[in-house]
């Protein structure tokens, strides 16, 4: 029988270490050609947009898709996982928290491989739900002592910083300006829906690492050309996905200022096929767009855990 996991059950099961290990594993498998990822497809109606991501992860015998709809400001996420051996439904999961954790984990894995090991100060753009996973994942792999957060919503920002400080036991504070968030930061994370660049690349200090996690549509852009021009190393989760929707990179590619041969994939960095940081002065960038194989492997692990812990609702289908 297929198993249904609610959002609360996913939160009960999913920790950042689980998400981190899963994402690191599947990105290496994808680089070796052992997993299949189909880039996001979108269907737009008058009031609703449907987003579909499909993937296959043989190591967990998982095949399936994530689908989410956006309508009037409300986003609804579901992940469907099937057994690749015989096609039966393994489970369906509500996936808002799952998406936060696996997106954060991807930035954490990139940070582990690309950021300086002594990085201590983090600048963050965005104070929404996704920013929680981003900060937690980076703090897992680097000795972060201070996080500066810049967001347009000042009331929300204050509450966010207070909650994150209490959760992580480090200083998480509001930045008065975009420039303050960037200046002297060792790691910068952008997780917004911005349509224009968030900061001036001239503010970046040598050796900084950037996780750009919000530019997953052609209409979205978080980084300016000055930032990307200064990057010594640019890595994406998947070139096939970036080619379709990376609003940050595509303008430079169209102008001929950047070529796909200069852009690596995270999985290739993990397995050593593409270079990682070679100097403390290098500026590195990870462009994260989201991949179905990341959702599939995390969901498969959670379904197995749920069965062990007798969580979830058995569905009258899936045999």
N, C-alpha and C positions, 0 to 999 in steps of 0.2 A: 504494500500500500504506500502511496505517496504521503509525505509528511508536510504539514503546514506549520511554519514558524512565524509567530507574530513579531512585531518590532521589539516588544519587551523581552521576548525570549532570545532574540538575536543579541540584544544588549547584555543579557545575562551570560551568554556564551562567549561572545567575541571580545577578546582583549587585543591590545596592540601587538604583543609578542606573537600571537597567532596570525594576525594579519600580516605582520612584517615578514615572518618566516615564509608564509604562503606566497606573498608577492615576489620575494626574492627568488624562491624556487621556480615559480612559473615563468618569470622573466628569463631565467637561465634556460629553461626548457624551450621557451619560444625562440630564443637565439639559436638553439641547436636544431630547430626545425621539428621539435617534438610536440608542439602545441599549435593549434590553429586559431587565429583571431580574425573576425570579420569586422571591419570598421563600422562605426555607428551609421545607421540609416535613419532618416527623419521623414515623417509624413505630417504635413501641416493642413489642418482644417481651419475653419473661420476662427474658432475660439480655443482650439486645443492643438498642441503639437505632440506627436508620439515619437519617442526615440527608441531604437532597437539596436542592441549589441549582441553578437553571437560568438560562441567560442567552444573549443574542444580541448580538454586537458586529459590526455591518455593516462598520465601517472595516477589520476584519481578516478579514471573511468567515467569522467563527467563531460557531458555535452549539453548545451542549452543556451539560454539567452537571458538577458536583462531587458526589461521593457519599462519605460517610465513615461508618464504623460505630464504635460505642463498646461494648466488651464487657469486663467484668471489669478495667477500668482501662486497657485497650489500645485505642488509636485508630488506624484504618487509613484513609488518604486516597487517592482516585483522582480525577483530572480526565479527562473524555472530551471531546474537541474534534472536531467535524464541520465539513466545508466547507459553508457555507450555500448555495453556488451549486448543488451537485448532491447534497448529502447524504452524500458518502462520508466515512468515518472518516479524520480527519487524524492523530489520535494519542491515546494514553492516557499519562498521566504519574502517577507516584507523587508525592504532593503535600503531604507534611508540611512540607518546607522552603519550598515555594511558598507555603503558607498563612502561615508565619511572616513571609516577606518581604513579601507583599502586605498583610498586616494591619499590619505595621510601616510600610509605605509610606503607607497610608491615614492613619495618625496623623501621619506626616511631612508629608503634603500639607496636612492640617488645621492643623498647627503653622505651616507656612509662611504660611498665610493669616490665622491667628487670634492667634498668640502675638506678644508684643512682640519687636521686632527685636534688642533688646539682652539677651534672656533668656540667662542663663549657668548657672543652677543648676537641676538637674532632680531631682525626687523620684519614685521608682518603687516601686510595690507589686507584688511578684511577682518571682521569680528563676528562672522556668522558661524553656523554649526560646523562647516567644513574647516574653519580655522582651528578648531579644537584638535582634530586629528592631525593637522599639519604640525602644530607645536608639539604635541605629545610624541609624535614619531621622531622629529628632529632631536628632541631632548633625550630620546632613547639612545641615540648614537653619538652625540656630542655633549661635552660638559657645559651646557648652556647655563649661564648665571643670570642673564637679563634678557627679557623679551620686550621690545618696543612695538606697540600696535597702533597703526593709523587706520581710522575708519571715519566715514562721513557722519554716522549716527553716534553722537557724543554720549547720549544717555545709555545706549546699548553698549558702547565701548567701555564705559566705566564698570558696568556690571560684568562684562566679559573678562576684563582684566582682574577684577576681584576674585571671580570664580576660578580662573586659571592659576592665579597666584596661590590660592588655597589648595588647589588640586595637585600642583606640581612642586610646591614648596620653594619656588624661586620668585624673583622679582618679575612680574608681568605688569607693565604700566602703559598708559596711553602716551603716544607721541603727539606733540603739539602740531606737527606738520609732517608732510611727506618727506621733506628733507631730513628732519630729525630721525625718522624711521630708518633712513638709508645710511646717513653719515655714521662711519665707524662701526657698522654692522658687519659681522663675519659671514652671516647667512641671511639672505632676504627671501621671504616667501610671499608670493602674491596669490590670493585666492578670492577673486572678485569677479563681477560680471561687467567690468569696465569696458567701454568702447573706445577709450583713448588712453594713451600711456599714463601710468601712475606716477612716474618720477623721472628725473633727468639723469641719464647715464653718467654725466659728469660727476655726480655725487658719490659714485661707487668707489670704494677704496680697493687697492690692489689685493688680490687674494680672496675676494669675496666669492661665495657660491650663491646662486639664485635658483630657487624652485618656483617656476611660473606655472601655476596649476589652474588658472581660470580661463585661459584663452582657447576654448575648445569649440569656437564658432568663428566663421570668417568675419563676423561683425564685432568680435571681441578682441581687445588689444590691451595688454598690460605693460609691455616693454617697448621703449622707443628704439629707434635705430642706433642712437649713440650707445645704448646699453649693449645691444647685440654686436655692434662694431667692436666693442672693447672685449668681448668674450673670446678667450683663447680656445675654449672647448664648449661645444653645444651638443647636448644629448636629448633625444626624445624617447618616449616609451615605444613608439612604433612609427616608422617613416610612412607606412601606408595610411595610418590614421592622421598623422601630421599633414600629409599632402592634401587631405580633404578639408581640414578644419583649423589649422593653426594660424589664427589671425595675427600672431606675433611674427612668425617667420615668413609667411607667404609674400608679404610686400617686398622683403629683401630678395627673396628668390626670384620674384617677377622682375625686379630691377637688375638682376645679375650680380648683386653684391654678395650673394651667398649661394653656394652650390650644395646639392644633397650629398655629394661626396665628402663634404666637410662636417656633416652631421651624423653622429653615431646613435645607436640604439642602446638603451639601458642594459638590456640583456647581453649585448656584445661587450659592454664594459665589465659586467659581472664575470663573464667567462674569459676575459682577457683578450678578446679579439679586436677591441677598440680601446685606445689609450684612455686612462683616467688621468687625474692630476699628476703632473710631473714637477711642479715648482710651487712654492708657497705664494708666489706673486701672481700666478695665473688666476684669471676670472673665469669661472665655470658656470654653466647654465643647464638646468634640466627643464624641458618643456613637457608637462604632463597633461594628457588629454583623456585618459581612461580607456581601459581595454576589457573586453568581455572575459578573457582568460583569467584576469585578476578576480573578477566577480565569481567565476565558476569555481576556482580552486578554494576560495574562502568559503563559499556556500557549501561546497562538498564537505569540507572539514567540519563546518557547523552542523550539517545534517548528521554526520557520523557521531559527533559529540551529543547531539540531541537524542539520538537513539540510545546511546549509552546511559544518559541521564533521565531517560523516559520523559522528555519534554516534547511539546508539539502536539498537533492534532492530526490523527490519521484521516486521510481523505478517502472517499469512496471511489477512488480511481487510482490508476498507476500500476496495476498488476501487469 
